[in-house]
Amino acid sequence: MVDLKSQYDKIAATVNASIQEVLDTNTYINGPQVQSFQKNLEEYLDVKHVIPCANGTDALQIAMMGLDLKPGDEVITADFTFAATVEVIALLQLTPVLVDVDLVNMNISIEAIKKAITPKTKAIVPVHLFGRAANMEAIMQIAKEHNLYVIEDNAQAIGANCKFSDGTKRKAGTIGHVASTSFFPSKNLGCYGDGGAIFTNDDALAHKIRGIANHGMYVRYHHDVVGVNSRLDSIQAAVLNAKLPHLDAYCQARQNAARKYTAAFEGHKNIIAPSICDICDCHVFHQYTLRIIDGDRDALMQHLLEKEIPCAIYYPIPLHSQKAYTDPRYKEEDFPVTNQLIKEVISLPMHTELEDEQIQYITNAVLEFFK
């Protein structure tokens, strides 16, 4: 699904030199590479505070911990996403409220959010799924009207832009009260292990989150808040520092590949391809996900695997049907879109190194299946 080796080969000298600097200075935890990456990412995102941490799941959990949410507080999020989003809500003894998604962009449904709000609702967690930014303007308006926190799960969409009705653009992950991201190796900006970060423009919240991520310490052995141990190590920061200057190019390469995929499938009665907005850059294609209509999606997957074409189903089981998160409050009729998508979606290879010949081979194989 990704070609990290070819990507590495193009920047090997820079990556190797950055890692060697860590080895030479022996600053493996919170070394200068971490501070440098933090500063560089703040500048790229135009956000006041980046707090690096160990992984994207930790980032989301620590962001929620910083908001002082209480057990039983309701947190609204999308049913169609990876389990980490709801996992941290449950771990903190908050009450997850899963809602349906939009059929076109597969992000959290604005109308579903409105219907789910109760007096116990305290936060909304929009997920920028597959690299496409959610409708943050509408979500922030809802949050303002109901005095709710917005915690952006930006694990899949770093580099994407959100366009507002006044024509302005802001990077996904910089709009809500706080946001999290993942630097898992396959992400658009990925390290060579686990890594994550939290973003916010709130000075007081940033200060609290920095302490939480470091055992609740601001001064060594003085524990002011209940914290966790979640730090981005210096080697991973070095890798990310080497890759960050290429992030926009990586996103553009994915968009270019997506255009070629979509052009090949245009007008096909069984295939709905993701749209691309050239004006706002709202989709950076962490995944390229098709919907297969009136066709056998599982048979298509087998057909592609037989031709040695990697493909995947993100996600085969909705969160409301997962054993860990089942709840009598959830009714199947509340999730018509999610229940439709899990039967239709299939993701094709998507990475910065895709070549025209590869795209042609993949698209030909998909089209061949429907003949």
Secondary structure, DSSP 8 states (H G I E B T S, - for coil): ---HHHHHHHHHHHHHHHHHHHHHHT--BS-HHHHHHHHHHHHHHT-SEEEEES-HHHHHHHHHHHTT--TT-EEEEESSS-THHHHHHHHTT-EEEEE-B-TTT-SB-HHHHHHH--TTEEEEE-B-GGGB---HHHHHHHHHHHT-EEEEE-TT-TT-EEE-TTS-EEETTSSSSEEEEE--TTSSS--SS--EEEEES-HHHHHHHHHHTBTTEEETTEE-S---B---BHHHHHHHHHHGGGHHHHHHHHHHHHHHHHHHHTT-TTEE-----TTT--B--SSEEEEE-SS-HHHHHHHHHHTT---B-S-SS-GGGSGGG--TT--GGG-HHHHHHHHHEEEE---TT--HHHHHHHHHHHHHHT-
